[in-house]
Amino acid sequence: MRAYVIDNNVLRQADLPDPRDPGPGEALVCVRSVSLNYRDLMVARGRYGRPFEGSFIAGSDMAGDVLKTGSGVADIRPGDRVVNAPFLRWPAGRLTPERMKTLVGAGGVDGVLCEQVCYPTDALVPMPSHFSYQEGATLPIAGLTAWASVVSQGGVQSGEWVLLHGTGGVSVFAAQLAGIAGARTLLTTASEDKAIRMKEGFGVIETFDYRDDDWPEQVRSFTGGAGVDLVVDVAGGQTFAKSLKACALHARISLVGILDGFETRLNPFDIIGRQIQVRGIYTSSTDDLRDLARACEASKLRPCIDRAFSFDEVPAAYDYLESQRHLGKIVCALP
């Protein structure tokens, strides 16, 4: 089969042996679409923690058709359209060190950017019936991270103010989920065009230019001086310190990413004085993914796809992701 591998921190296309037949509790899946995440880019560029040695299949999010199943499988059948949980072994509950080692596509565990993959059936979730394969492929990391950040761990309530940063996959999903919950969404972006699109298409009430040093004060002013109740911070870095200043009393911050870097200088009293809860979000479990798929089905939510690339264009898709010109998700379609 054709695949893309990370070979000593270089992304390249490769011809690999077809997967083995599924064993007990496993399914063989024909991959129809894969979506890209910033984490995939960091892995491919050798910037995800320590550089990885050796070769492994890239990618972490896929949607496809079940071709065959192994013994002992009752809830997944050939022909089912499924998406994968990003961890092979995180069915529910809290993340543990053992479960953390089963994150796919990050070194030591093959990913899904290939034509076929053998996967544990308890880490596969039925795709919402109204989704295309490209839409389904956006759920495992971006959709699931947004779900954890806003709903299952973020605990959003109707009427609350939610602050998002940028227009990548997690932030756009978070805007959609916050809207379904009846929350009021604000967003920072430096793009006037993206600001208009987020207001018109995704229910964002107001946007703020993150290049303005006083954007936290602008946010507080817009919310009547109180500040926001929940922040989904995909930026980290110095943006995180500013997110704290935009928070209301008893606010929560779901800290997701490091687009603005790994280091920040902050005033601890910004957390203490407002009694802010900060929670790191490292995507979530298969059970959470199943809940997200049900919510998409019930609400008829449609993921936002910025651009689709062919399998042969995968390196260009990674470059496009790195440019940060996208709004929503970037996907790669397989034949």
N, C-alpha and C positions, 0 to 999 in steps of 0.2 A: 504494500500500500504506500501511497504518497503521504508524507508528513513534513512538518517543520520542526526542527530540533534546535535546541541551544547547545552548541558544541564549543566548549571552552569559552563561553560568553559571547558567541557569535551565532546569530540566527541564520539558518540555512535550510534549504529544502533537501529532503533525503528520501530514498526508497527503502522502506523497512519491511520486514516479514509481516504478513497478515497476523492479526492477533490469534491466539489460541482459542479453541472452543471454550465457552463459558463453563466454569466449574459450579459447584453447589452455591446457590445464592447469588449468582452472577448473571449478567445479560451481555450479549454482543450487540452493540449499537452502531448503526450506520450514521455517521455524523453528517448532518446537512448544513449546519451553520455554526460558526464560532464567533464570539464577540471578544473585543480586546479591552483590557483594563490598564490603568497606569501601572499597576503592579507587574503586568506582563512586560511592559516596556522596560521597567527597571530591571527585571530579571534578564531580559535580552541584552541590556546595556551593561550588565555586570554591576548594577548599583543597588541590588536588593540584599542588604546585609553584606555578608562576605561573598566574593565571587565564587561561583560553583565550578567544580572540576568535572570533567567527563561530559557525557552527552545524554540529553533527555528530551522527550517530546515537549514542545512549548504549549502554552495556552491553558486556560482554566475553565472557560464557559462554553458549553455546547448544547445544541438541540439536535435531535435526530430520531430515527426509527429503530425500534427493537427488532433485531433480525432473528435471534434465538435466545433461549434461556437455559440455564443449567438446572440441575435437580433442586427440588425444595422451593421453587419459586411459584407463588400463587397469585400475587397481586400485579405482576407485570407480564404481559403477553406479547408474542411477536406481532408487529404491526402497530403497537402503541407508540405514540409520539411523546418523547420524554425530554426533560432537561436534567442536568447533573448537579448535585450538590458539590460545592468546591472542596469539601473534605471527604475523603473516602470513609472515614470513621468518626463522624460527629453526628450521631442520630438525633440527640436532644440534650437539654441541660446545658451545663457549663463546659467551656473549652478547657481541656486538660493538656499537660505536656505530651501525653501519648497521642491524643487526637490531633494536636498541632502538627505532628510529624507527617500527617496524611494529607496535607494540603497539596493539591495536584499542580503540576507545572512549575514547581519552584525548586527543583533540584532534588534528586533522590526519588521523586515520584513523578512518573510520566504524566504529561498533560493530555489535552484532547484536540490539538490542532493537527488532526490526521483523519484519514478516511473512515476508519473503524476503530472502536475502542471497546475493551471488555471492562465492565464496571459493576460494582456491587449493586444489586437491585434495591437494597434499602437506602442507597444514596442516589436513587433516581426518582424523579417526581413527574407525574403526568403534566404535560404542557396545557395551559388554558386553551379551550377548544377554538376560540376566535383568533388565536395567535398564528402568525406565520412562523416558519423555522427561524428566520432572522430575528423576529421579535422574541421568540422563546429563548434564544441564546443570550439575551441581555439580562436574564433573571439571576443566574447563579452568583455573580459577585456584585454588580452594580445594583440590581434590584434588591437582592437580599441584604446588602449593606445598608441601603436606604431604609428598608423595612425595619431592620434592627435599630437604626439610628433614630427613626421617627416613631415607630410603633412599639415593637416588642420590648426594646430597652429604653427608647426615648420617652415612651409613655405619653405621647401627645394627646391633648384634650381639645375638644371643640372650643373655638374662640381664642385659643392661645396664639401668641406671636411666635413664628418660626423664622430663623435667619439662616440663609444658605449662602454658600460662596461659589461663584463660577457656574458654568453651564455644562459640565461634564455629565457622564451617565448617572452618577450617584445623586448629584444635585437636582437634576431634572426629575429623576424618579422620586426624590424626596419631596419636591414641589407637588407632584401628582398625588402622592400618598397623604401629604398634609392637607391638600384640598379635599380629598375624600373624607378625611376625619373632621372637616369643618374648621381647620386652623387657618390663620392668616399669615401669608408667606411674604417675606422680604428677601432680597438677594443683592449681593455685591457683584459687580462686573464692570470692566472698563470698556466694554463694547456697547455702543448705543444701539446697534442693530440687534444684538443678542438681548439687550434689555427690553426692546420692543417685542421681540418674539416671545420672551418669557412672560410678559404681561398679557399678550394677546392669546397665547396658546396654552399656558400652563398655570394661570391663576395667580401669578405673582402680583402683589398689590403695588409695591414700589421697589425701585432699584437704587443702589448707591455705588458711586465710583470708588473702588478700593484704592485708587491712587491719591484720593483726598485723605490727608492725615487725620482729619476730624470725622471720618465716616461713622465711628461709633457714637459720637455725639449727635450726628444727624439721625442715626437710627433711634437713639433714645428720645430725641425731640419728636420724631414721627410717631412714636408710640406713647405720646403724652407724657414723656419724662420717665416712664416706668422701665423701659427696656424690654428685651425679648425673653420669652419663657424657655425656648429651646433653640440651640444652635447645632447645625450639622456642619462641622468644620472639616472640610477636605483638604485644607491648606497647611495647617500646622504652622511652624515657623513663627514669624512675628505676627502673622494674621491671628494666630491663636491668642496672643496677648491682647490684641484689639478686640477679639470676640468677647473676652471676659468683660471688657469695659462697656459692651453693648447689652449686657445681661441685666435682667430684672432680679429682684430678690427671690431666692430659692430657684433660680433657673438651672437648667441642665444643659450640658454640652456633650454631644456625641463627637468624639475626636476620631476622625476617620483616616486622614491622609497627611502627606508631607509635601504637597506641591510647592509650598513656600519655604521648604527646607527643614532640616532636622533640629535646628537650634532656635531658642527664643529667650528673650529677657522679659520677665513679667514681674508684676508686683503681687506677691502672695496675698496681700490684703484684698485684692480684687476678688479672690475666691472666698476668703474668710469673711469679709465684711458683708457680702451678698449671699453667703452660704450656698455657693454654687457647687453642684455635683458635676464632676468631670468623669466621663466613662470612655475608655478606649473601645473602639468597635473593630473587631477583626473578622468581618462578615459574620455568619451565624450558622446554625445547625440545619440539618435536613428537615426537621419539624417546622422550623421557621420558614424555610423555602416552600414547604407544602402549604403553610398558612398564606404566604404571599401569593402563590398561584391561585388559591381559592379566592382571595380578595380581588385579584385581577379578573377572575371569571365573573364574580358577582357584580363588580363595578364596571366591567367592560373596558377597563383601562387598556390603553395601547401604548407600548413603549415608544420612545422617540429615537428613531434611527437617523443619524446624520448622513451616513454614506456607507454603501456596501461595496466591497472589493471582491474580486475573484480570488480563487486559491493561488493562482500564479502571481497575484498582486499583493500578497501578504507583506513583503518587506515595505512596499509603498504605504500600506495601511499602518504599519508601525511608525513610519516617518510622519504620516498625517496625524496620528495620535500625539506624537511628540511636539508637533507644531501648535497644538492647543487651539486650532481654528474651529473645532467641531462644537456642535450643540447636541447633546445626547450621546448616543452610542455609535461606535464604529464596528461593523460586522464584516466577516469574511464568509462568502457563500461557497460551499463545496458542491461539486457536480451531483 
